[in-house]
């Protein structure tokens, strides 16, 4: 009988969690105009709210139509932007990270950073920052087919981490000037990731990531963007 009572108590608690999560999902939709995957937990929704509240609600309202949960292998998140679909997909695994951040940056919560990074892609598609000649000129970004030889004086990002197949081909379709400075290695994949990383690090005021003249130029642009969206 005790086992039955414990099981019923467990079921009751689980149902209460689901009910609370559904209410928070409705609240999120009302506050930000964003539909959430029904599988988000209470703790995950609270983290999403924390990340979204870095920004002006009027700017973000309805900019992200939906946030989905999907196993992306080694990829942490993805932004989908088409005329009919503006969706964010998050890997459930990011919510289980125990460490704060990779590469020894201990003062940034990595789970929250991933969400802000994806919001950065949203902002980028609205404001067209990384699409501009001004942004691309800073690191000398040029398109270069994965089968083409890299021009002299340029370099290309090649993904070497396991489980990243969902991110696309391991070779980037972009090249940048040799010696260019980036916030982290992944930033050098293409102008979009370059901006999203700069954006996220700036939101968390991690100024040490913006070294050299290139870093200063990127930070100045990002700070102007943050005045619009924060």
NORCORFEN-V579998 format. One record per pair of residues at least 4 apart in sequence whose C-alpha atoms are under 6 Angstrom apart, sorted by the first residue. I is the first residue (numbers start at 0). J is the second residue. D is the distance in whole Angstrom. If there is no record, write none. Layout:
# NORCORFEN-V579998
i=I j=J d=D
i=I j=J d=D
This chain:
# NORCORFEN-V579998
i=20 j=40 d=6
i=20 j=41 d=5
i=27 j=31 d=6
i=28 j=32 d=5
i=28 j=33 d=5
i=28 j=34 d=5
i=31 j=60 d=5
i=32 j=60 d=5
i=32 j=61 d=4
i=33 j=63 d=6
i=33 j=64 d=5
i=33 j=65 d=5
i=34 j=65 d=5
i=35 j=65 d=6
i=35 j=66 d=5
i=36 j=67 d=5
i=48 j=52 d=6
i=50 j=111 d=6
i=54 j=228 d=6
i=54 j=229 d=4
i=55 j=228 d=6
i=55 j=229 d=5
i=56 j=60 d=6
i=58 j=228 d=6
i=63 j=85 d=6
i=63 j=86 d=6
i=64 j=85 d=6
i=64 j=86 d=6
i=65 j=86 d=5
i=66 j=86 d=6
i=66 j=87 d=5
i=66 j=88 d=6
i=67 j=88 d=5
i=68 j=88 d=6
i=68 j=89 d=5
i=68 j=90 d=6
i=69 j=90 d=5
i=70 j=90 d=5
i=71 j=90 d=6
i=72 j=162 d=5
i=73 j=162 d=4
i=73 j=163 d=5
i=74 j=163 d=6
i=75 j=90 d=5
i=76 j=88 d=6
i=76 j=89 d=4
i=76 j=90 d=6
i=77 j=87 d=6
i=77 j=88 d=5
i=78 j=87 d=5
i=79 j=85 d=6
i=79 j=86 d=5
i=80 j=84 d=6
i=80 j=85 d=5
i=93 j=110 d=6
i=99 j=105 d=5
i=99 j=108 d=5
i=99 j=109 d=5
i=100 j=104 d=5
i=100 j=105 d=6
i=100 j=109 d=5
i=112 j=116 d=6
i=115 j=199 d=6
i=116 j=195 d=5
i=116 j=196 d=6
i=116 j=199 d=5
i=119 j=195 d=5
i=119 j=198 d=6
i=120 j=195 d=6
i=122 j=126 d=6
i=123 j=127 d=5
i=123 j=128 d=6
i=129 j=134 d=6
i=129 j=190 d=5
i=129 j=191 d=6
i=132 j=136 d=6
i=135 j=139 d=6
i=135 j=140 d=5
i=138 j=175 d=6
i=138 j=176 d=6
i=138 j=179 d=6
i=139 j=175 d=5
i=139 j=176 d=5
i=140 j=174 d=6
i=140 j=175 d=5
i=141 j=173 d=6
i=141 j=174 d=5
i=142 j=172 d=6
i=142 j=173 d=4
i=143 j=172 d=5
i=143 j=173 d=5
i=144 j=172 d=5
i=145 j=172 d=5
i=152 j=177 d=6
i=153 j=175 d=5
i=153 j=176 d=4
i=153 j=177 d=5
i=154 j=174 d=5
i=154 j=175 d=5
i=154 j=177 d=5
i=155 j=174 d=5
i=156 j=171 d=6
i=156 j=187 d=6
i=156 j=188 d=5
i=157 j=169 d=5
i=157 j=170 d=5
i=158 j=169 d=5
i=171 j=188 d=6
i=173 j=189 d=6
i=181 j=186 d=6
i=182 j=208 d=5
i=186 j=192 d=5
i=186 j=193 d=4
i=192 j=196 d=6
i=194 j=198 d=6
i=200 j=205 d=5
i=201 j=205 d=6
i=209 j=214 d=4
i=210 j=214 d=5
i=214 j=218 d=6
i=218 j=222 d=6
i=225 j=229 d=5
